[in-house]
């Protein structure tokens, strides 16, 4: 499925302002990933946060002293992300997507997808990630999983399915 179709189908423009209310990733999980990748041990370590949205994951990485390139195709999401991270001096925002990041080959030590890998052509995103990653680089793909045994989360899932036909279940993008 073409990436531009996916971006139009999963256009979060009208929801961007609500992302500040979403629960972020657990600090402990981020710390474990940073320790595993050795991100703080190497000068000039570069993280590419693909599908950065409003910067939820990017902010966590910045707070831990990392340099981040945030790649986000959606203007509204990117605008909020830029506002949230202004003044950090350690982040660059790029209008691009996960299948064509516009980043240089072998330019990132670590590529992250925080709640974004599932809304793009995953095969093409993996090819792009491989191109962008330095040798021995790291790839992290994560999102907050819904526990459908929890009644509140089940209501949220049912509401999404009602308004977005065919979206039932974990991946939130059309399968390719």
RASUL-V979042 format. One record per helix or strand of 3 or more residues. SS is the DSSP state (@ for helix, = for strand). FROM is the first residue (numbers start at 1). LEN is the number of residues. If there is no record, write none. Layout:
SS;FROM;LEN + SS;FROM;LEN
This chain:
@;3;7 + @;13;9 + @;27;11 + @;39;3 + =;46;5 + @;56;8 + =;67;5 + @;75;11 + =;91;4 + =;108;7 + @;117;3 + @;122;11 + =;133;10 + @;151;13
